[in-house]
Amino acid sequence: MTAHACAVPDCDKTAPLGLLMCRRHWYAVPKPAQREVWRTWKLLLSGGHGMRPVYEAAVKVAVDAVTTRQQPARPQLGLDFGGGG
Ligand SMILES: [Zn+2]
């Protein structure tokens, strides 16, 4: 089993295998962003050509979500992030 560094630049923790970030950061990522990371990660693993930039963009969104704290926690307003599929 190998762990790897948390994807958050300022974080010196290690992330468990299979998780992008250390648990504390990962659970701070909004659900839609988590899902997008998983979705694009799976596409990347399955050999999707050109998926790396898409995956990296999803990672950036997730990292930004936990590094920029300008948005206070708000209740869900019924926004639907589901893109079908
Ligand atoms: Zn972390």
PDB file of the backbone (N, CA, C, O) and the ligand in Angstrom, with CONECT records:
HET     ZN  A 101       1
ATOM      1  N   MET A   1       0.851  -1.189   0.000  1.00  0.00           N
ATOM      2  CA  MET A   1       0.000   0.000   0.000  1.00  0.00           C
ATOM      3  C   MET A   1       0.890   1.244   0.000  1.00  0.00           C
ATOM      4  O   MET A   1       1.823   1.356   0.795  1.00  0.00           O
ATOM      5  N   THR A   2       0.600   2.128  -0.859  1.00  0.00           N
ATOM      6  CA  THR A   2       1.352   3.382  -0.850  1.00  0.00           C
ATOM      7  C   THR A   2       0.385   4.535  -0.712  1.00  0.00           C
ATOM      8  O   THR A   2      -0.702   4.526  -1.290  1.00  0.00           O
ATOM      9  N   ALA A   3       0.786   5.519   0.051  1.00  0.00           N
ATOM     10  CA  ALA A   3       0.010   6.741   0.140  1.00  0.00           C
ATOM     11  C   ALA A   3       0.728   7.786  -0.700  1.00  0.00           C
ATOM     12  O   ALA A   3       1.881   7.606  -1.090  1.00  0.00           O
ATOM     13  N   HIS A   4       0.045   8.850  -0.962  1.00  0.00           N
ATOM     14  CA  HIS A   4       0.660   9.911  -1.749  1.00  0.00           C
ATOM     15  C   HIS A   4       0.313  11.247  -1.109  1.00  0.00           C
ATOM     16  O   HIS A   4      -0.522  11.328  -0.208  1.00  0.00           O
ATOM     17  N   ALA A   5       0.963  12.273  -1.585  1.00  0.00           N
ATOM     18  CA  ALA A   5       0.757  13.580  -0.975  1.00  0.00           C
ATOM     19  C   ALA A   5      -0.649  14.104  -1.265  1.00  0.00           C
ATOM     20  O   ALA A   5      -1.210  13.879  -2.337  1.00  0.00           O
ATOM     21  N   CYS A   6      -1.188  14.797  -0.293  1.00  0.00           N
ATOM     22  CA  CYS A   6      -2.465  15.474  -0.469  1.00  0.00           C
ATOM     23  C   CYS A   6      -2.357  16.459  -1.630  1.00  0.00           C
ATOM     24  O   CYS A   6      -1.320  17.097  -1.813  1.00  0.00           O
ATOM     25  N   ALA A   7      -3.427  16.581  -2.410  1.00  0.00           N
ATOM     26  CA  ALA A   7      -3.397  17.444  -3.596  1.00  0.00           C
ATOM     27  C   ALA A   7      -3.424  18.927  -3.245  1.00  0.00           C
ATOM     28  O   ALA A   7      -3.171  19.779  -4.097  1.00  0.00           O
ATOM     29  N   VAL A   8      -3.729  19.226  -1.999  1.00  0.00           N
ATOM     30  CA  VAL A   8      -3.757  20.630  -1.592  1.00  0.00           C
ATOM     31  C   VAL A   8      -2.325  21.090  -1.317  1.00  0.00           C
ATOM     32  O   VAL A   8      -1.635  20.518  -0.473  1.00  0.00           O
ATOM     33  N   PRO A   9      -1.882  22.125  -2.032  1.00  0.00           N
ATOM     34  CA  PRO A   9      -0.479  22.547  -1.958  1.00  0.00           C
ATOM     35  C   PRO A   9       0.018  22.834  -0.549  1.00  0.00           C
ATOM     36  O   PRO A   9       1.154  22.489  -0.222  1.00  0.00           O
ATOM     37  N   ASP A  10      -0.780  23.440   0.272  1.00  0.00           N
ATOM     38  CA  ASP A  10      -0.320  23.827   1.608  1.00  0.00           C
ATOM     39  C   ASP A  10      -0.364  22.698   2.622  1.00  0.00           C
ATOM     40  O   ASP A  10       0.049  22.867   3.769  1.00  0.00           O
ATOM     41  N   CYS A  11      -0.859  21.566   2.202  1.00  0.00           N
ATOM     42  CA  CYS A  11      -1.074  20.464   3.133  1.00  0.00           C
ATOM     43  C   CYS A  11       0.101  19.498   3.091  1.00  0.00           C
ATOM     44  O   CYS A  11       0.538  19.089   2.015  1.00  0.00           O
ATOM     45  N   ASP A  12       0.609  19.136   4.262  1.00  0.00           N
ATOM     46  CA  ASP A  12       1.735  18.200   4.284  1.00  0.00           C
ATOM     47  C   ASP A  12       1.309  16.794   4.698  1.00  0.00           C
ATOM     48  O   ASP A  12       2.146  15.935   4.973  1.00  0.00           O
ATOM     49  N   LYS A  13       0.007  16.574   4.736  1.00  0.00           N
ATOM     50  CA  LYS A  13      -0.491  15.246   5.079  1.00  0.00           C
ATOM     51  C   LYS A  13      -0.419  14.339   3.839  1.00  0.00           C
ATOM     52  O   LYS A  13      -0.249  14.801   2.711  1.00  0.00           O
ATOM     53  N   THR A  14      -0.551  13.058   4.093  1.00  0.00           N
ATOM     54  CA  THR A  14      -0.617  12.136   2.976  1.00  0.00           C
ATOM     55  C   THR A  14      -2.064  11.720   2.749  1.00  0.00           C
ATOM     56  O   THR A  14      -2.869  11.661   3.678  1.00  0.00           O
ATOM     57  N   ALA A  15      -2.366  11.438   1.504  1.00  0.00           N
ATOM     58  CA  ALA A  15      -3.707  10.999   1.157  1.00  0.00           C
ATOM     59  C   ALA A  15      -3.716   9.480   1.055  1.00  0.00           C
ATOM     60  O   ALA A  15      -2.764   8.891   0.542  1.00  0.00           O
ATOM     61  N   PRO A  16      -4.769   8.843   1.533  1.00  0.00           N
ATOM     62  CA  PRO A  16      -4.867   7.389   1.416  1.00  0.00           C
ATOM     63  C   PRO A  16      -4.934   6.987  -0.052  1.00  0.00           C
ATOM     64  O   PRO A  16      -5.361   7.766  -0.905  1.00  0.00           O
ATOM     65  N   LEU A  17      -4.510   5.775  -0.328  1.00  0.00           N
ATOM     66  CA  LEU A  17      -4.591   5.268  -1.685  1.00  0.00           C
ATOM     67  C   LEU A  17      -6.040   5.357  -2.167  1.00  0.00           C
ATOM     68  O   LEU A  17      -6.962   4.927  -1.474  1.00  0.00           O
ATOM     69  N   GLY A  18      -6.223   5.908  -3.339  1.00  0.00           N
ATOM     70  CA  GLY A  18      -7.564   6.002  -3.885  1.00  0.00           C
ATOM     71  C   GLY A  18      -8.261   7.303  -3.574  1.00  0.00           C
ATOM     72  O   GLY A  18      -9.340   7.575  -4.101  1.00  0.00           O
ATOM     73  N   LEU A  19      -7.661   8.102  -2.731  1.00  0.00           N
ATOM     74  CA  LEU A  19      -8.243   9.419  -2.469  1.00  0.00           C
ATOM     75  C   LEU A  19      -7.292  10.495  -2.982  1.00  0.00           C
ATOM     76  O   LEU A  19      -6.072  10.367  -2.884  1.00  0.00           O
ATOM     77  N   LEU A  20      -7.867  11.538  -3.522  1.00  0.00           N
ATOM     78  CA  LEU A  20      -7.084  12.628  -4.076  1.00  0.00           C
ATOM     79  C   LEU A  20      -6.367  13.414  -2.984  1.00  0.00           C
ATOM     80  O   LEU A  20      -5.236  13.869  -3.158  1.00  0.00           O
ATOM     81  N   MET A  21      -7.047  13.559  -1.868  1.00  0.00           N
ATOM     82  CA  MET A  21      -6.544  14.399  -0.789  1.00  0.00           C
ATOM     83  C   MET A  21      -6.563  13.622   0.525  1.00  0.00           C
ATOM     84  O   MET A  21      -7.099  12.517   0.605  1.00  0.00           O
ATOM     85  N   CYS A  22      -5.968  14.226   1.551  1.00  0.00           N
ATOM     86  CA  CYS A  22      -6.114  13.655   2.879  1.00  0.00           C
ATOM     87  C   CYS A  22      -7.607  13.726   3.226  1.00  0.00           C
ATOM     88  O   CYS A  22      -8.354  14.530   2.667  1.00  0.00           O
ATOM     89  N   ARG A  23      -8.012  12.877   4.148  1.00  0.00           N
ATOM     90  CA  ARG A  23      -9.448  12.791   4.436  1.00  0.00           C
ATOM     91  C   ARG A  23     -10.059  14.127   4.827  1.00  0.00           C
ATOM     92  O   ARG A  23     -11.171  14.452   4.412  1.00  0.00           O
ATOM     93  N   ARG A  24      -9.345  14.885   5.612  1.00  0.00           N
ATOM     94  CA  ARG A  24      -9.901  16.137   6.101  1.00  0.00           C
ATOM     95  C   ARG A  24     -10.231  17.085   4.948  1.00  0.00           C
ATOM     96  O   ARG A  24     -11.290  17.711   4.921  1.00  0.00           O
ATOM     97  N   HIS A  25      -9.305  17.175   4.001  1.00  0.00           N
ATOM     98  CA  HIS A  25      -9.565  18.050   2.871  1.00  0.00           C
ATOM     99  C   HIS A  25     -10.632  17.477   1.949  1.00  0.00           C
ATOM    100  O   HIS A  25     -11.515  18.188   1.469  1.00  0.00           O
ATOM    101  N   TRP A  26     -10.527  16.167   1.713  1.00  0.00           N
ATOM    102  CA  TRP A  26     -11.477  15.565   0.778  1.00  0.00           C
ATOM    103  C   TRP A  26     -12.918  15.779   1.231  1.00  0.00           C
ATOM    104  O   TRP A  26     -13.793  16.083   0.420  1.00  0.00           O
ATOM    105  N   TYR A  27     -13.157  15.618   2.532  1.00  0.00           N
ATOM    106  CA  TYR A  27     -14.524  15.776   3.020  1.00  0.00           C
ATOM    107  C   TYR A  27     -14.970  17.227   3.046  1.00  0.00           C
ATOM    108  O   TYR A  27     -16.149  17.519   3.248  1.00  0.00           O
ATOM    109  N   ALA A  28     -14.029  18.133   2.840  1.00  0.00           N
ATOM    110  CA  ALA A  28     -14.390  19.554   2.755  1.00  0.00           C
ATOM    111  C   ALA A  28     -14.747  19.954   1.324  1.00  0.00           C
ATOM    112  O   ALA A  28     -15.246  21.054   1.082  1.00  0.00           O
ATOM    113  N   VAL A  29     -14.488  19.059   0.390  1.00  0.00           N
ATOM    114  CA  VAL A  29     -14.800  19.348  -1.012  1.00  0.00           C
ATOM    115  C   VAL A  29     -16.301  19.163  -1.240  1.00  0.00           C
ATOM    116  O   VAL A  29     -16.867  18.153  -0.821  1.00  0.00           O
ATOM    117  N   PRO A  30     -16.941  20.109  -1.887  1.00  0.00           N
ATOM    118  CA  PRO A  30     -18.371  19.965  -2.159  1.00  0.00           C
ATOM    119  C   PRO A  30     -18.658  18.693  -2.960  1.00  0.00           C
ATOM    120  O   PRO A  30     -17.875  18.291  -3.820  1.00  0.00           O
ATOM    121  N   LYS A  31     -19.771  18.089  -2.663  1.00  0.00           N
ATOM    122  CA  LYS A  31     -20.146  16.825  -3.305  1.00  0.00           C
ATOM    123  C   LYS A  31     -20.055  16.846  -4.833  1.00  0.00           C
ATOM    124  O   LYS A  31     -19.499  15.919  -5.422  1.00  0.00           O
ATOM    125  N   PRO A  32     -20.587  17.880  -5.484  1.00  0.00           N
ATOM    126  CA  PRO A  32     -20.521  17.882  -6.958  1.00  0.00           C
ATOM    127  C   PRO A  32     -19.085  17.841  -7.463  1.00  0.00           C
ATOM    128  O   PRO A  32     -18.792  17.189  -8.466  1.00  0.00           O
ATOM    129  N   ALA A  33     -18.188  18.540  -6.766  1.00  0.00           N
ATOM    130  CA  ALA A  33     -16.781  18.539  -7.180  1.00  0.00           C
ATOM    131  C   ALA A  33     -16.151  17.176  -6.921  1.00  0.00           C
ATOM    132  O   ALA A  33     -15.349  16.696  -7.722  1.00  0.00           O
ATOM    133  N   GLN A  34     -16.515  16.549  -5.796  1.00  0.00           N
ATOM    134  CA  GLN A  34     -16.023  15.190  -5.526  1.00  0.00           C
ATOM    135  C   GLN A  34     -16.442  14.240  -6.638  1.00  0.00           C
ATOM    136  O   GLN A  34     -15.643  13.448  -7.140  1.00  0.00           O
ATOM    137  N   ARG A  35     -17.705  14.337  -7.008  1.00  0.00           N
ATOM    138  CA  ARG A  35     -18.220  13.439  -8.038  1.00  0.00           C
ATOM    139  C   ARG A  35     -17.504  13.649  -9.362  1.00  0.00           C
ATOM    140  O   ARG A  35     -17.221  12.694 -10.087  1.00  0.00           O
ATOM    141  N   GLU A  36     -17.217  14.896  -9.667  1.00  0.00           N
ATOM    142  CA  GLU A  36     -16.564  15.192 -10.934  1.00  0.00           C
ATOM    143  C   GLU A  36     -15.143  14.628 -10.958  1.00  0.00           C
ATOM    144  O   GLU A  36     -14.675  14.141 -11.987  1.00  0.00           O
ATOM    145  N   VAL A  37     -14.465  14.701  -9.810  1.00  0.00           N
ATOM    146  CA  VAL A  37     -13.123  14.115  -9.726  1.00  0.00           C
ATOM    147  C   VAL A  37     -13.185  12.612  -9.956  1.00  0.00           C
ATOM    148  O   VAL A  37     -12.399  12.058 -10.724  1.00  0.00           O
ATOM    149  N   TRP A  38     -14.128  11.956  -9.280  1.00  0.00           N
ATOM    150  CA  TRP A  38     -14.268  10.501  -9.448  1.00  0.00           C
ATOM    151  C   TRP A  38     -14.601  10.143 -10.894  1.00  0.00           C
ATOM    152  O   TRP A  38     -14.018   9.230 -11.479  1.00  0.00           O
ATOM    153  N   ARG A  39     -15.543  10.880 -11.444  1.00  0.00           N
ATOM    154  CA  ARG A  39     -16.014  10.582 -12.795  1.00  0.00           C
ATOM    155  C   ARG A  39     -14.868  10.698 -13.803  1.00  0.00           C
ATOM    156  O   ARG A  39     -14.657   9.802 -14.620  1.00  0.00           O
ATOM    157  N   THR A  40     -14.140  11.799 -13.736  1.00  0.00           N
ATOM    158  CA  THR A  40     -13.068  12.008 -14.703  1.00  0.00           C
ATOM    159  C   THR A  40     -11.884  11.083 -14.433  1.00  0.00           C
ATOM    160  O   THR A  40     -11.177  10.684 -15.358  1.00  0.00           O
ATOM    161  N   TRP A  41     -11.670  10.739 -13.138  1.00  0.00           N
ATOM    162  CA  TRP A  41     -10.605   9.806 -12.790  1.00  0.00           C
ATOM    163  C   TRP A  41     -10.866   8.443 -13.417  1.00  0.00           C
ATOM    164  O   TRP A  41      -9.960   7.812 -13.962  1.00  0.00           O
ATOM    165  N   LYS A  42     -12.117   8.000 -13.331  1.00  0.00           N
ATOM    166  CA  LYS A  42     -12.465   6.703 -13.910  1.00  0.00           C
ATOM    167  C   LYS A  42     -12.310   6.718 -15.423  1.00  0.00           C
ATOM    168  O   LYS A  42     -11.848   5.748 -16.024  1.00  0.00           O
ATOM    169  N   LEU A  43     -12.703   7.830 -16.025  1.00  0.00           N
ATOM    170  CA  LEU A  43     -12.548   7.948 -17.473  1.00  0.00           C
ATOM    171  C   LEU A  43     -11.075   7.913 -17.859  1.00  0.00           C
ATOM    172  O   LEU A  43     -10.692   7.317 -18.865  1.00  0.00           O
ATOM    173  N   LEU A  44     -10.262   8.562 -17.037  1.00  0.00           N
ATOM    174  CA  LEU A  44      -8.824   8.586 -17.293  1.00  0.00           C
ATOM    175  C   LEU A  44      -8.252   7.178 -17.168  1.00  0.00           C
ATOM    176  O   LEU A  44      -7.446   6.752 -17.996  1.00  0.00           O
ATOM    177  N   LEU A  45      -8.675   6.455 -16.123  1.00  0.00           N
ATOM    178  CA  LEU A  45      -8.182   5.094 -15.913  1.00  0.00           C
ATOM    179  C   LEU A  45      -8.601   4.166 -17.036  1.00  0.00           C
ATOM    180  O   LEU A  45      -7.864   3.253 -17.409  1.00  0.00           O
ATOM    181  N   SER A  46      -9.780   4.402 -17.568  1.00  0.00           N
ATOM    182  CA  SER A  46     -10.265   3.514 -18.622  1.00  0.00           C
ATOM    183  C   SER A  46      -9.663   3.893 -19.975  1.00  0.00           C
ATOM    184  O   SER A  46     -10.080   3.389 -21.018  1.00  0.00           O
ATOM    185  N   GLY A  47      -8.697   4.771 -19.940  1.00  0.00           N
ATOM    186  CA  GLY A  47      -7.946   5.054 -21.156  1.00  0.00           C
ATOM    187  C   GLY A  47      -8.552   6.116 -22.046  1.00  0.00           C
ATOM    188  O   GLY A  47      -8.216   6.209 -23.227  1.00  0.00           O
ATOM    189  N   GLY A  48      -9.430   6.905 -21.495  1.00  0.00           N
ATOM    190  CA  GLY A  48     -10.042   7.951 -22.300  1.00  0.00           C
ATOM    191  C   GLY A  48      -8.997   8.917 -22.831  1.00  0.00           C
ATOM    192  O   GLY A  48      -8.313   9.599 -22.067  1.00  0.00           O
ATOM    193  N   HIS A  49      -8.886   8.962 -24.124  1.00  0.00           N
ATOM    194  CA  HIS A  49      -7.889   9.849 -24.712  1.00  0.00           C
ATOM    195  C   HIS A  49      -8.249  11.298 -24.433  1.00  0.00           C
ATOM    196  O   HIS A  49      -9.401  11.706 -24.584  1.00  0.00           O
ATOM    197  N   GLY A  50      -7.270  12.054 -24.031  1.00  0.00           N
ATOM    198  CA  GLY A  50      -7.510  13.465 -23.777  1.00  0.00           C
ATOM    199  C   GLY A  50      -8.234  13.739 -22.475  1.00  0.00           C
ATOM    200  O   GLY A  50      -8.689  14.858 -22.239  1.00  0.00           O
ATOM    201  N   MET A  51      -8.347  12.709 -21.612  1.00  0.00           N
ATOM    202  CA  MET A  51      -9.065  12.925 -20.355  1.00  0.00           C
ATOM    203  C   MET A  51      -8.206  13.596 -19.296  1.00  0.00           C
ATOM    204  O   MET A  51      -8.734  14.145 -18.329  1.00  0.00           O
ATOM    205  N   ARG A  52      -6.893  13.558 -19.465  1.00  0.00           N
ATOM    206  CA  ARG A  52      -6.042  14.106 -18.418  1.00  0.00           C
ATOM    207  C   ARG A  52      -6.310  15.591 -18.133  1.00  0.00           C
ATOM    208  O   ARG A  52      -6.418  15.978 -16.970  1.00  0.00           O
ATOM    209  N   PRO A  53      -6.419  16.425 -19.170  1.00  0.00           N
ATOM    210  CA  PRO A  53      -6.727  17.839 -18.877  1.00  0.00           C
ATOM    211  C   PRO A  53      -8.083  17.996 -18.198  1.00  0.00           C
ATOM    212  O   PRO A  53      -8.265  18.873 -17.353  1.00  0.00           O
ATOM    213  N   VAL A  54      -9.021  17.153 -18.567  1.00  0.00           N
ATOM    214  CA  VAL A  54     -10.356  17.231 -17.962  1.00  0.00           C
ATOM    215  C   VAL A  54     -10.290  16.834 -16.497  1.00  0.00           C
ATOM    216  O   VAL A  54     -10.886  17.474 -15.631  1.00  0.00           O
ATOM    217  N   TYR A  55      -9.545  15.755 -16.239  1.00  0.00           N
ATOM    218  CA  TYR A  55      -9.358  15.319 -14.854  1.00  0.00           C
ATOM    219  C   TYR A  55      -8.638  16.390 -14.047  1.00  0.00           C
ATOM    220  O   TYR A  55      -9.035  16.708 -12.926  1.00  0.00           O
ATOM    221  N   GLU A  56      -7.588  16.937 -14.621  1.00  0.00           N
ATOM    222  CA  GLU A  56      -6.825  17.946 -13.896  1.00  0.00           C
ATOM    223  C   GLU A  56      -7.661  19.198 -13.626  1.00  0.00           C
ATOM    224  O   GLU A  56      -7.484  19.864 -12.606  1.00  0.00           O
ATOM    225  N   ALA A  57      -8.562  19.507 -14.539  1.00  0.00           N
ATOM    226  CA  ALA A  57      -9.460  20.641 -14.315  1.00  0.00           C
ATOM    227  C   ALA A  57     -10.402  20.346 -13.147  1.00  0.00           C
ATOM    228  O   ALA A  57     -10.685  21.220 -12.328  1.00  0.00           O
ATOM    229  N   ALA A  58     -10.879  19.111 -13.082  1.00  0.00           N
ATOM    230  CA  ALA A  58     -11.766  18.720 -11.982  1.00  0.00           C
ATOM    231  C   ALA A  58     -11.015  18.766 -10.654  1.00  0.00           C
ATOM    232  O   ALA A  58     -11.562  19.184  -9.633  1.00  0.00           O
ATOM    233  N   VAL A  59      -9.749  18.330 -10.681  1.00  0.00           N
ATOM    234  CA  VAL A  59      -8.921  18.380  -9.476  1.00  0.00           C
ATOM    235  C   VAL A  59      -8.733  19.825  -9.033  1.00  0.00           C
ATOM    236  O   VAL A  59      -8.798  20.137  -7.844  1.00  0.00           O
ATOM    237  N   LYS A  60      -8.503  20.690  -9.994  1.00  0.00           N
ATOM    238  CA  LYS A  60      -8.278  22.093  -9.661  1.00  0.00           C
ATOM    239  C   LYS A  60      -9.518  22.695  -8.995  1.00  0.00           C
ATOM    240  O   LYS A  60      -9.414  23.451  -8.029  1.00  0.00           O
ATOM    241  N   VAL A  61     -10.669  22.350  -9.518  1.00  0.00           N
ATOM    242  CA  VAL A  61     -11.918  22.843  -8.924  1.00  0.00           C
ATOM    243  C   VAL A  61     -12.028  22.377  -7.473  1.00  0.00           C
ATOM    244  O   VAL A  61     -12.399  23.144  -6.584  1.00  0.00           O
ATOM    245  N   ALA A  62     -11.694  21.096  -7.253  1.00  0.00           N
ATOM    246  CA  ALA A  62     -11.776  20.542  -5.896  1.00  0.00           C
ATOM    247  C   ALA A  62     -10.768  21.208  -4.968  1.00  0.00           C
ATOM    248  O   ALA A  62     -11.085  21.537  -3.826  1.00  0.00           O
ATOM    249  N   VAL A  63      -9.550  21.403  -5.469  1.00  0.00           N
ATOM    250  CA  VAL A  63      -8.516  22.030  -4.643  1.00  0.00           C
ATOM    251  C   VAL A  63      -8.896  23.483  -4.342  1.00  0.00           C
ATOM    252  O   VAL A  63      -8.766  23.957  -3.213  1.00  0.00           O
ATOM    253  N   ASP A  64      -9.365  24.167  -5.374  1.00  0.00           N
ATOM    254  CA  ASP A  64      -9.780  25.559  -5.170  1.00  0.00           C
ATOM    255  C   ASP A  64     -10.895  25.654  -4.130  1.00  0.00           C
ATOM    256  O   ASP A  64     -10.953  26.597  -3.341  1.00  0.00           O
ATOM    257  N   ALA A  65     -11.765  24.666  -4.149  1.00  0.00           N
ATOM    258  CA  ALA A  65     -12.914  24.701  -3.240  1.00  0.00           C
ATOM    259  C   ALA A  65     -12.484  24.647  -1.779  1.00  0.00           C
ATOM    260  O   ALA A  65     -13.158  25.203  -0.911  1.00  0.00           O
ATOM    261  N   VAL A  66     -11.368  23.982  -1.503  1.00  0.00           N
ATOM    262  CA  VAL A  66     -10.932  23.883  -0.116  1.00  0.00           C
ATOM    263  C   VAL A  66      -9.848  24.905   0.229  1.00  0.00           C
ATOM    264  O   VAL A  66      -9.546  25.115   1.404  1.00  0.00           O
ATOM    265  N   THR A  67      -9.264  25.538  -0.782  1.00  0.00           N
ATOM    266  CA  THR A  67      -8.219  26.512  -0.488  1.00  0.00           C
ATOM    267  C   THR A  67      -8.757  27.939  -0.460  1.00  0.00           C
ATOM    268  O   THR A  67      -8.227  28.790   0.255  1.00  0.00           O
ATOM    269  N   THR A  68      -9.801  28.201  -1.230  1.00  0.00           N
ATOM    270  CA  THR A  68     -10.407  29.528  -1.182  1.00  0.00           C
ATOM    271  C   THR A  68     -11.656  29.434  -0.332  1.00  0.00           C
ATOM    272  O   THR A  68     -12.578  28.672  -0.625  1.00  0.00           O
ATOM    273  N   ARG A  69     -11.667  30.209   0.706  1.00  0.00           N
ATOM    274  CA  ARG A  69     -12.787  30.099   1.645  1.00  0.00           C
ATOM    275  C   ARG A  69     -13.683  31.317   1.556  1.00  0.00           C
ATOM    276  O   ARG A  69     -14.227  31.779   2.559  1.00  0.00           O
ATOM    277  N   GLN A  70     -13.831  31.827   0.359  1.00  0.00           N
ATOM    278  CA  GLN A  70     -14.603  33.051   0.247  1.00  0.00           C
ATOM    279  C   GLN A  70     -16.106  32.795   0.273  1.00  0.00           C
ATOM    280  O   GLN A  70     -16.890  33.709   0.526  1.00  0.00           O
ATOM    281  N   GLN A  71     -16.501  31.566   0.013  1.00  0.00           N
ATOM    282  CA  GLN A  71     -17.927  31.278   0.011  1.00  0.00           C
ATOM    283  C   GLN A  71     -18.349  30.649   1.330  1.00  0.00           C
ATOM    284  O   GLN A  71     -17.895  29.558   1.674  1.00  0.00           O
ATOM    285  N   PRO A  72     -19.201  31.320   2.058  1.00  0.00           N
ATOM    286  CA  PRO A  72     -19.727  30.713   3.283  1.00  0.00           C
ATOM    287  C   PRO A  72     -20.625  29.542   2.932  1.00  0.00           C
ATOM    288  O   PRO A  72     -21.211  29.486   1.851  1.00  0.00           O
ATOM    289  N   ALA A  73     -20.718  28.622   3.852  1.00  0.00           N
ATOM    290  CA  ALA A  73     -21.579  27.472   3.617  1.00  0.00           C
ATOM    291  C   ALA A  73     -23.015  27.945   3.436  1.00  0.00           C
ATOM    292  O   ALA A  73     -23.555  28.677   4.266  1.00  0.00           O
ATOM    293  N   ARG A  74     -23.609  27.521   2.359  1.00  0.00           N
ATOM    294  CA  ARG A  74     -24.992  27.900   2.102  1.00  0.00           C
ATOM    295  C   ARG A  74     -25.842  26.652   1.983  1.00  0.00           C
ATOM    296  O   ARG A  74     -25.343  25.597   1.591  1.00  0.00           O
ATOM    297  N   PRO A  75     -27.090  26.755   2.309  1.00  0.00           N
ATOM    298  CA  PRO A  75     -27.966  25.602   2.102  1.00  0.00           C
ATOM    299  C   PRO A  75     -28.155  25.361   0.614  1.00  0.00           C
ATOM    300  O   PRO A  75     -28.102  26.288  -0.195  1.00  0.00           O
ATOM    301  N   GLN A  76     -28.372  24.123   0.275  1.00  0.00           N
ATOM    302  CA  GLN A  76     -28.622  23.785  -1.132  1.00  0.00           C
ATOM    303  C   GLN A  76     -29.883  24.488  -1.605  1.00  0.00           C
ATOM    304  O   GLN A  76     -30.905  24.507  -0.919  1.00  0.00           O
ATOM    305  N   LEU A  77     -29.785  25.055  -2.778  1.00  0.00           N
ATOM    306  CA  LEU A  77     -30.957  25.765  -3.300  1.00  0.00           C
ATOM    307  C   LEU A  77     -31.632  24.964  -4.409  1.00  0.00           C
ATOM    308  O   LEU A  77     -32.355  25.513  -5.241  1.00  0.00           O
ATOM    309  N   GLY A  78     -31.388  23.690  -4.405  1.00  0.00           N
ATOM    310  CA  GLY A  78     -32.029  22.871  -5.411  1.00  0.00           C
ATOM    311  C   GLY A  78     -31.309  22.880  -6.741  1.00  0.00           C
ATOM    312  O   GLY A  78     -31.864  22.468  -7.760  1.00  0.00           O
ATOM    313  N   LEU A  79     -30.073  23.349  -6.731  1.00  0.00           N
ATOM    314  CA  LEU A  79     -29.298  23.323  -7.956  1.00  0.00           C
ATOM    315  C   LEU A  79     -28.993  21.871  -8.340  1.00  0.00           C
ATOM    316  O   LEU A  79     -28.672  21.036  -7.495  1.00  0.00           O
ATOM    317  N   ASP A  80     -29.103  21.614  -9.592  1.00  0.00           N
ATOM    318  CA  ASP A  80     -28.868  20.260 -10.057  1.00  0.00           C
ATOM    319  C   ASP A  80     -27.589  20.217 -10.859  1.00  0.00           C
ATOM    320  O   ASP A  80     -27.516  20.764 -11.959  1.00  0.00           O
ATOM    321  N   PHE A  81     -26.578  19.565 -10.306  1.00  0.00           N
ATOM    322  CA  PHE A  81     -25.312  19.463 -11.005  1.00  0.00           C
ATOM    323  C   PHE A  81     -25.244  18.195 -11.859  1.00  0.00           C
ATOM    324  O   PHE A  81     -24.280  17.984 -12.595  1.00  0.00           O
ATOM    325  N   GLY A  82     -26.240  17.385 -11.758  1.00  0.00           N
ATOM    326  CA  GLY A  82     -26.210  16.131 -12.509  1.00  0.00           C
ATOM    327  C   GLY A  82     -26.245  16.415 -13.994  1.00  0.00           C
ATOM    328  O   GLY A  82     -27.079  17.188 -14.466  1.00  0.00           O
ATOM    329  N   GLY A  83     -25.363  15.807 -14.713  1.00  0.00           N
ATOM    330  CA  GLY A  83     -25.307  16.051 -16.146  1.00  0.00           C
ATOM    331  C   GLY A  83     -25.851  14.878 -16.937  1.00  0.00           C
ATOM    332  O   GLY A  83     -25.535  14.722 -18.116  1.00  0.00           O
ATOM    333  N   GLY A  84     -26.659  14.059 -16.303  1.00  0.00           N
ATOM    334  CA  GLY A  84     -27.147  12.892 -17.012  1.00  0.00           C
ATOM    335  C   GLY A  84     -26.079  11.817 -17.058  1.00  0.00           C
ATOM    336  O   GLY A  84     -24.895  12.100 -16.870  1.00  0.00           O
ATOM    337  N   GLY A  85     -26.479  10.629 -17.298  1.00  0.00           N
ATOM    338  CA  GLY A  85     -25.497   9.567 -17.428  1.00  0.00           C
ATOM    339  C   GLY A  85     -25.454   8.779 -16.178  1.00  0.00           C
ATOM    340  O   GLY A  85     -24.683   7.825 -16.075  1.00  0.00           O
TER     341      GLY A  85
HETATM  342 ZN    ZN A 101      -4.821  17.751   2.955  1.00  0.00          ZN2+
END
